[in-house]
Amino acid sequence: MYLNTRTGEFIAVHELTHAIGTEQMKKMIDNYRKSNTEFNSEVEGLLQNYNSTEITEEALSDVSAQLFGNQEFINNIAQNNPNIFQKIYNEIKYLWHQFRGYKNQDQFVEDLYYKWTQVYNSNNKLNETRNYHISSNLSNDIDNILINGTTRNKIQVRDFTPEALVDAGLEDLPMEMKSSHIRENILTLEQAKKLGLKISNKTHYHGLGKEIFIKAIDQLDSPVAIYRWKDNNGKNTYGSNDYIVLTELIAKEDGKDGRVIVPLFLKNINGRYEVKTVHRKNGVFKYLSDNKNYLDKLTIKRTNKIDKVQFPVSPKSSSNNSIPSSNKDVNTTTKYSRVIS
């Protein structure tokens, strides 16, 4: 592996490539080469250093360093591969936050963050939360559920399983939720009555509102903590397929602040998992303490890998001066000079 003497550049290239996946990254580069003859020529020149005509794992970092700061490539990915764009951008933001505040913050990471944030903020398809961490039609599905209050079917709320849960050994599957639970999570009791919905002692309307509800589903990607119930725990309604996810959200109910939690049922049923509910819970840490013998806390590799909610982010004011307006690409001309075995 080739290591750039600029620490931030090496870390950025390594982490960004890892976030996408080596094979997927190679395929993406090869596709871009076909559409951009100038870039293809640059890649062919780089590959001569490796005595190869194809991108090897060794050459991948060097090619990627040239690519991630290329404005035309950034625009191309944003337009044609928005999910890939989001993966890269999430990783860039994570790295930027890691370097932020250090006196010698690496300029390469700073410039990448600025470039990708500019494209993210200018593309409405990218900077709407629901397009990435949650299913693309969730907002419209919620509106339909609230307007047509008798809807009983389940709807897909996420297109993939949060990374922390996949890291724990779960399959990467879509996640769905009962329409009735969505209504109960979002609406207040008064709102439910106006819609003529069922009111009983067993029905609890939490009144989180649509925005908090969507943020909670989004924050499954950046949980504060995740707990898994043990089998034979004395609580007949829970088992090892049941999880509790703590978010950073605080919401009011009955005039009191409480942590928003998301209980999950993660048994593969017809290729899907279930979000059981989303609600505010007062005294959640006491509840977890009282049940500590029945719960296992999952290890989360990166609780801050993805920003808490993917709304548009403004770049730091200092970043505005890091790339002149006439500069098309981030400076990635520094070559890898030291070899690590």
C-alpha positions as CSV (number, residue, x, y, z in Angstrom):
1,M,0.0,0.0,0.0
2,Y,1.3,3.5,-0.8
3,L,1.1,6.1,1.9
4,N,1.0,9.8,1.3
5,T,3.1,11.8,3.7
6,R,0.0,14.0,4.2
7,T,-1.8,11.9,6.8
8,G,-5.3,13.3,6.1
9,E,-5.0,12.5,2.4
10,F,-4.0,8.9,3.1
11,I,-6.8,8.4,5.7
12,A,-9.4,10.0,3.5
13,V,-8.6,8.0,0.4
14,H,-8.4,4.7,2.4
15,E,-11.7,5.3,4.2
16,L,-13.6,6.6,1.2
17,T,-12.6,3.6,-0.8
18,H,-13.5,1.3,2.0
19,A,-16.9,2.9,2.5
20,I,-17.8,2.2,-1.1
21,G,-16.2,-1.2,-1.5
22,T,-13.1,-2.1,-3.5
23,E,-14.9,-3.9,-6.4
24,Q,-17.7,-1.3,-6.6
25,M,-15.1,1.5,-6.6
26,K,-13.2,-0.2,-9.4
27,K,-16.4,-0.6,-11.4
28,M,-17.4,3.1,-10.8
29,I,-14.0,4.3,-11.9
30,D,-14.0,2.1,-15.1
31,N,-17.5,3.5,-15.9
32,Y,-16.3,7.0,-15.4
33,R,-13.3,6.4,-17.6
34,K,-15.5,5.4,-20.5
35,S,-17.4,8.8,-20.3
36,N,-14.3,11.0,-19.8
37,T,-11.4,10.6,-22.2
38,E,-9.3,13.1,-20.3
39,F,-9.6,11.3,-17.0
40,N,-9.0,8.0,-18.8
41,S,-5.7,9.3,-20.1
42,E,-4.7,10.4,-16.6
43,V,-5.6,7.0,-15.2
44,E,-3.6,5.2,-18.0
45,G,-0.6,7.5,-17.1
46,L,-0.9,6.6,-13.4
47,L,-1.2,2.8,-14.2
48,Q,2.2,2.9,-15.9
49,N,3.7,3.5,-12.5
50,Y,2.2,0.1,-11.5
51,N,3.1,-1.7,-14.8
52,S,-0.5,-2.4,-15.4
53,T,-3.3,-1.5,-17.7
54,E,-6.0,-2.4,-15.2
55,I,-6.7,-0.8,-11.8
56,T,-5.2,-3.1,-9.2
57,E,-5.9,-2.7,-5.4
58,E,-2.4,-1.1,-5.2
59,A,-3.3,1.5,-7.8
60,L,-6.8,2.1,-6.5
61,S,-5.8,4.6,-3.8
62,D,-3.7,6.6,-6.2
63,V,-6.5,6.8,-8.8
64,S,-9.1,7.5,-6.1
65,A,-7.0,10.4,-4.8
66,Q,-7.3,12.0,-8.2
67,L,-10.9,11.2,-8.5
68,F,-12.5,12.3,-5.2
69,G,-11.5,15.9,-5.7
70,N,-12.5,16.1,-9.4
71,Q,-15.4,18.5,-9.7
72,E,-16.8,16.8,-12.9
73,F,-16.7,13.4,-11.2
74,I,-18.5,14.8,-8.1
75,N,-21.2,16.2,-10.3
76,N,-21.4,13.0,-12.3
77,I,-21.9,10.8,-9.2
78,A,-24.4,13.2,-7.7
79,Q,-26.5,13.0,-10.9
80,N,-26.1,9.3,-11.8
81,N,-25.3,7.5,-8.5
82,P,-26.9,9.5,-5.6
83,N,-26.7,6.6,-3.2
84,I,-23.0,6.2,-3.9
85,F,-22.6,10.0,-3.6
86,Q,-24.3,9.8,-0.1
87,K,-21.9,7.0,1.0
88,I,-18.9,9.0,0.0
89,Y,-20.2,12.3,1.4
90,N,-21.1,10.7,4.8
91,E,-17.5,9.4,5.0
92,I,-16.1,12.8,4.1
93,K,-18.2,14.4,6.8
94,Y,-17.1,11.9,9.3
95,L,-13.4,12.5,8.5
96,W,-13.9,16.3,8.5
97,H,-15.4,16.1,12.0
98,Q,-12.5,13.9,13.1
99,F,-10.0,16.5,11.9
100,R,-12.0,19.5,12.9
101,G,-10.6,21.6,15.7
102,Y,-7.0,20.3,15.3
103,K,-4.5,23.1,14.7
104,N,-3.0,21.3,11.7
105,Q,-6.2,20.1,10.1
106,D,-5.4,18.5,6.8
107,Q,-6.2,20.8,3.9
108,F,-7.1,17.8,1.7
109,V,-9.9,16.7,3.9
110,E,-11.1,20.3,4.4
111,D,-11.2,20.9,0.6
112,L,-13.0,17.6,0.0
113,Y,-15.6,18.5,2.6
114,Y,-16.2,21.9,1.0
115,K,-16.4,20.6,-2.6
116,W,-18.9,17.7,-1.8
117,T,-21.0,19.9,0.5
118,Q,-21.4,22.5,-2.2
119,V,-22.8,19.9,-4.6
120,Y,-24.9,18.3,-1.8
121,N,-26.5,21.6,-0.9
122,S,-27.2,22.5,-4.5
123,N,-29.0,19.3,-5.4
124,N,-32.5,18.9,-4.1
125,K,-32.5,15.2,-4.8
126,L,-29.5,14.8,-2.5
127,N,-30.3,17.0,0.5
128,E,-33.7,15.7,1.3
129,T,-33.3,13.3,4.3
130,R,-35.9,10.9,3.0
131,N,-34.0,9.9,-0.1
132,Y,-31.2,8.1,1.7
133,H,-31.6,6.9,5.3
134,I,-35.3,6.3,4.9
135,S,-37.4,5.1,2.0
136,S,-37.8,7.6,-0.8
137,N,-41.6,7.6,-0.6
138,L,-41.9,7.6,3.2
139,S,-43.0,11.3,3.5
140,N,-45.8,10.8,1.0
141,D,-46.8,7.4,2.5
142,I,-47.1,9.1,5.9
143,D,-49.3,11.9,4.4
144,N,-51.5,9.2,2.9
145,I,-51.8,7.3,6.2
146,L,-52.8,10.5,8.1
147,I,-55.3,11.7,5.4
148,N,-56.8,8.2,4.8
149,G,-56.9,7.2,8.5
150,T,-58.2,3.7,7.9
151,T,-55.1,2.5,6.1
152,R,-54.1,-0.8,7.7
153,N,-51.2,-2.1,5.6
154,K,-47.5,-2.0,6.5
155,I,-45.3,0.4,4.6
156,Q,-41.5,0.4,4.0
157,V,-39.8,3.0,6.2
158,R,-36.2,2.1,5.3
159,D,-34.5,0.6,2.3
160,F,-31.7,-1.0,4.3
161,T,-30.7,-2.0,7.8
162,P,-28.6,0.4,9.9
163,E,-24.9,-0.4,9.7
164,A,-24.5,-0.9,13.4
165,L,-27.0,-3.8,13.2
166,V,-25.4,-5.3,10.1
167,D,-22.0,-5.1,12.0
168,A,-23.7,-7.1,14.7
169,G,-24.4,-9.9,12.3
170,L,-27.9,-9.1,10.9
171,E,-28.8,-9.2,7.2
172,D,-29.1,-6.0,5.3
173,L,-32.8,-5.9,4.7
174,P,-35.6,-3.3,4.1
175,M,-37.6,-2.3,7.2
176,E,-41.3,-1.8,7.4
177,M,-43.8,-0.6,10.0
178,K,-47.6,-0.9,10.6
179,S,-49.6,2.1,9.4
180,S,-51.6,2.0,12.6
181,H,-48.4,2.4,14.7
182,I,-47.2,5.3,12.5
183,R,-50.4,7.1,13.1
184,E,-50.2,6.5,16.9
185,N,-46.6,7.7,16.9
186,I,-47.2,10.9,15.0
187,L,-50.7,12.1,16.1
188,T,-51.9,13.5,19.4
189,L,-55.1,12.1,20.9
190,E,-57.0,15.2,19.8
191,Q,-55.8,14.9,16.3
192,A,-56.8,11.2,16.2
193,K,-60.3,12.1,17.4
194,K,-60.7,14.7,14.7
195,L,-59.8,12.0,12.1
196,G,-62.3,9.7,13.6
197,L,-59.7,7.1,14.5
198,K,-60.1,4.3,17.0
199,I,-59.7,5.5,20.6
200,S,-59.3,2.9,23.4
201,N,-57.4,2.2,26.6
202,K,-55.0,0.1,24.5
203,T,-54.3,2.8,21.9
204,H,-51.7,5.4,22.9
205,Y,-51.2,8.4,20.7
206,H,-47.7,9.8,21.4
207,G,-48.0,13.0,19.3
208,L,-44.4,13.1,18.1
209,G,-45.3,14.8,14.9
210,K,-44.1,13.9,11.4
211,E,-40.7,15.6,11.6
212,I,-39.6,14.0,14.8
213,F,-40.9,10.6,13.6
214,I,-38.8,10.8,10.4
215,K,-35.7,12.0,12.3
216,A,-36.0,9.0,14.6
217,I,-36.1,6.6,11.7
218,D,-33.2,8.5,10.2
219,Q,-31.2,8.3,13.4
220,L,-31.1,4.6,13.4
221,D,-27.9,5.1,11.4
222,S,-26.3,7.0,14.3
223,P,-27.7,5.6,17.5
224,V,-26.7,6.6,21.0
225,A,-27.0,2.9,22.0
226,I,-28.6,-0.4,20.9
227,Y,-29.8,-3.1,23.3
228,R,-31.0,-6.6,22.5
229,W,-33.4,-8.5,24.7
230,K,-32.3,-12.0,25.9
231,D,-34.4,-15.1,25.4
232,N,-36.1,-16.5,28.5
233,N,-35.9,-13.1,30.2
234,G,-39.2,-13.4,32.0
235,K,-40.9,-11.0,29.7
236,N,-43.0,-13.0,27.4
237,T,-43.4,-10.3,24.8
238,Y,-39.6,-9.9,24.2
239,G,-36.9,-12.2,22.8
240,S,-33.6,-12.1,21.0
241,N,-35.2,-10.7,17.9
242,D,-36.3,-7.6,19.8
243,Y,-34.1,-4.5,20.1
244,I,-34.2,-1.1,21.6
245,V,-32.5,1.8,19.9
246,L,-31.8,5.1,21.7
247,T,-31.7,8.2,19.6
248,E,-30.4,11.6,20.5
249,L,-33.8,13.1,20.1
250,I,-35.7,14.6,23.0
251,A,-39.4,15.1,22.7
252,K,-42.2,16.4,24.9
253,E,-45.3,14.4,26.0
254,D,-47.7,15.5,28.6
255,G,-45.4,18.5,29.2
256,K,-42.4,16.4,30.0
257,D,-39.2,15.9,28.1
258,G,-38.1,12.3,27.3
259,R,-35.7,10.4,25.1
260,V,-37.1,9.1,21.8
261,I,-36.5,5.3,21.4
262,V,-37.2,3.0,18.5
263,P,-38.0,-0.7,19.4
264,L,-37.3,-3.1,16.6
265,F,-38.3,-6.7,15.7
266,L,-35.5,-8.0,13.7
267,K,-36.5,-11.4,12.5
268,N,-36.4,-12.0,8.8
269,I,-40.0,-12.3,7.7
270,N,-40.4,-12.4,3.9
271,G,-37.1,-10.5,3.5
272,R,-38.0,-7.7,5.8
273,Y,-37.6,-6.5,9.4
274,E,-40.1,-4.5,11.4
275,V,-39.8,-1.2,13.2
276,K,-42.3,-1.8,16.0
277,T,-42.9,1.7,17.1
278,V,-41.3,5.1,17.8
279,H,-42.0,6.9,21.0
280,R,-40.8,9.1,23.8
281,K,-39.8,7.3,27.0
282,N,-39.4,9.2,30.3
283,G,-36.7,7.7,32.5
284,V,-35.3,5.5,29.8
285,F,-31.9,5.0,31.5
286,K,-33.6,3.9,34.7
287,Y,-35.7,1.5,32.6
288,L,-32.5,0.1,31.0
289,S,-30.9,-0.2,34.4
290,D,-33.8,-2.0,35.9
291,N,-33.7,-4.5,33.0
292,K,-29.9,-4.8,32.7
293,N,-30.0,-8.5,33.4
294,Y,-32.4,-9.0,30.5
295,L,-30.6,-6.9,27.9
296,D,-27.3,-7.1,26.0
297,K,-25.7,-3.8,24.9
298,L,-24.4,-4.0,21.3
299,T,-20.9,-2.6,20.5
300,I,-21.3,0.3,18.0
301,K,-18.1,0.8,15.9
302,R,-18.9,4.4,14.9
303,T,-21.8,6.2,16.5
304,N,-20.8,9.4,14.8
305,K,-19.9,8.0,11.4
306,I,-23.1,9.5,9.8
307,D,-24.3,12.9,10.8
308,K,-27.3,12.7,13.1
309,V,-29.8,13.9,10.5
310,Q,-29.0,14.4,6.9
311,F,-30.3,17.9,6.4
312,P,-28.2,20.4,4.3
313,V,-25.0,21.4,6.0
314,S,-23.2,24.7,5.5
315,P,-19.4,24.5,5.1
316,K,-17.2,26.2,7.6
317,S,-16.6,29.8,6.8
318,S,-12.9,29.2,6.6
319,S,-13.6,26.6,3.9
320,N,-14.8,29.4,1.6
321,N,-11.2,30.6,1.3
322,S,-9.7,27.1,0.9
323,I,-10.6,26.7,-2.8
324,P,-10.4,29.7,-5.1
325,S,-13.5,30.0,-7.3
326,S,-11.4,29.5,-10.4
327,N,-10.0,26.2,-9.1
328,K,-11.9,23.4,-10.7
329,D,-10.5,20.5,-8.7
330,V,-9.2,19.9,-5.2
331,N,-5.4,19.7,-5.2
332,T,-4.6,16.0,-5.3
333,T,-1.3,16.1,-7.1
334,T,0.8,15.0,-4.2
335,K,2.1,11.5,-5.0
336,Y,2.3,8.6,-2.6
337,S,6.0,8.4,-1.6
338,R,6.4,6.0,1.2
339,V,5.7,2.3,0.9
340,I,4.2,0.2,3.7
341,S,4.4,-3.5,3.4
